[in-house]
Amino acid sequence: MVEGEAGTAARLDAFAIRDFRNLERIEIELPAAGMLIVGENGQGKTNFLEAIYYLQLLRSVRGARDQDLVRFGAAGFHLGARVASDRVSQIGIGFERAGRRKRVRLDGVVSERLGDAVGALPVAMFSPADVDLLAGGPAGRRRFLDIMLAVTSRGYLRALQRYRAALVRRNAALRDAARQHASRADARVEVWEQPLAEHGAVLWAEREAWVGSANERFAAHALGQQRATDIKLGLTRSGPHRDDLIITISGADGIARELRVFGSAGQQRTAAIALRLLEAETLRDRRGGAPLFLLDDPFAELDAPRTRRIVALLAERGLGQTVLAVPREDDIPSDMARLQRFRITAGVLRRD
């Protein structure tokens, strides 16, 4: 689908879960508008959202290994979904703990390369851990950019995969060169610099475009100049894997300061939700329809006025199917109470 072309919003119509985290067996048909899940901490509501997000990324949104997603005592997990998407109508994912084998089917056809199945169902998700996007180090912000751009651009995904492969090989060559002190060390390191520069340029360009840079430019690689020091450290110190996304906030004096350092907890949480809204809008613009939007306890620690503004912002953006998970009934904003309500207890999901 052409970016910006009007299309059908992504939707999860039916979802079957087997042995994913503490979710032993769930079969559910989701309302078109979305659903509201109420459950105390540790009962499985975040696991349910994580299972939905897995349909897009084919890995845990929380960074867990696949074998750690399997329910205790089970041989593996399986996710099956009937969806509306610009790419597919059915997604099936199975993982076997014994051989650590993962198989993905799109519309009944096995994907030989998992990368081809990434982004089959566009999903944006806010979780409490997203505050680290503002307060944490640059790695989380790079991951945010990489996931968003990879699921909307096959070219970005390919460049990211090839860049990472070249980076691993260059770092290995650096470590070998430092140990062996071989006369041809430079040559073995240098061979990986061209693919790093080529694929890194793609990553830089798409990242720059997303943050709205007025001037398209490619930052010059300093790989050749830094090679001698890189060999001593056994580490590639220059490239997109070192990028950061700087987010600022203007104070009463009009001076922009880093939100990571100067923002309050409420401002950081609000900004994290805003980032996820931008992600959802990017998916909508590039995929032709609104993505699923998952919200995991988004209003915790926010005062009532800030919560109202966020709910209003969600409504203004015209998001599609929304799944909201909260621990208590009192955490449900009145404007979102229209969503059909479910309750989860010890991994069992029931219509309320």
Secondary structure, DSSP 8 states (H G I E B T S, - for coil): --TT------EEEEEEEEEETTEEEEEEE--TTEEEEE--TTSSHHHHHHHHHHHHHSS-TT---GGGTB-TT-SEEEEEEEEE-SS-SEEEEEEETTTTEEEEEETTEE-SSGGGGTTSS-EEEE-GGGHHHHHS-HHHHHHHHHHHHHTT-HHHHHHHHHHHHHHHHHHHHHHHHHHH--TTHHHHHHTTHHHHHHHHHHHHHHHHHHTT-SS-------HHHHHHHHHHHTS--SSGGG-----EEE-TTS-EEEHHHH--HHHHHHHHHHHHHHHHHHHHHHHSS--EEEEESTTTT--HHHHHHHHHHHHHTT--SEEEEESSGGGS-GGGTTSEEEEEETTEEEE-
